[in-house]
Amino acid sequence: MKKTISIILVCLFVLALVGVVTCPDKEAHQTAIKEELGDAVNESMNENLKIGNSKFEQGLAMMGSALASSLIGGVLDGNLKVNNYFVFSTGELSYMGKNKMVSVGLLGHIFVFFEADDIKDYMKLDK
């Protein structure tokens, strides 16, 4: 009985230690959120602006993507707060005085809580 309890406690300790060592930081949250938002912006631009296959149109799309990426990075720098709970971390975005949890980091991976489709719906040009 004592042996089983000691094995369980050692396993829990090892899991907690792994969680602490692999807990993602603010930079990891920013990167994951930026990738998700960047994908949404690129897809929305291609769909709404009817970007074709010509080199000129593709070049404009690349410039737009670069501009959007830098804007997203700037917004995340000032508005993303990461709470570190040792074993996991959460990312909260502040927008108009409200905080919303948008990501959770666990075991070195970031889980983002919004989909590119949700962002694309907000970015419709005909609204």
HELIX and SHEET records of a PDB file:
HELIX    1   1 LYS A    2  VAL A   21  1                                  20    
HELIX    2   2 LYS A   26  ASN A   48  1                                  23    
HELIX    3   3 LYS A   55  ASN A   79  1                                  25    
HELIX    4   4 ALA A  116  TYR A  122  1                                   7    
SHEET    1   A 4 LEU A  80  ASN A  84  0                                        
SHEET    2   A 4 PHE A  88  TYR A  95 -1                                        
SHEET    3   A 4 LYS A  98  LEU A 106 -1                                        
SHEET    4   A 4 HIS A 109  VAL A 112 -1                                        
END                                                                             
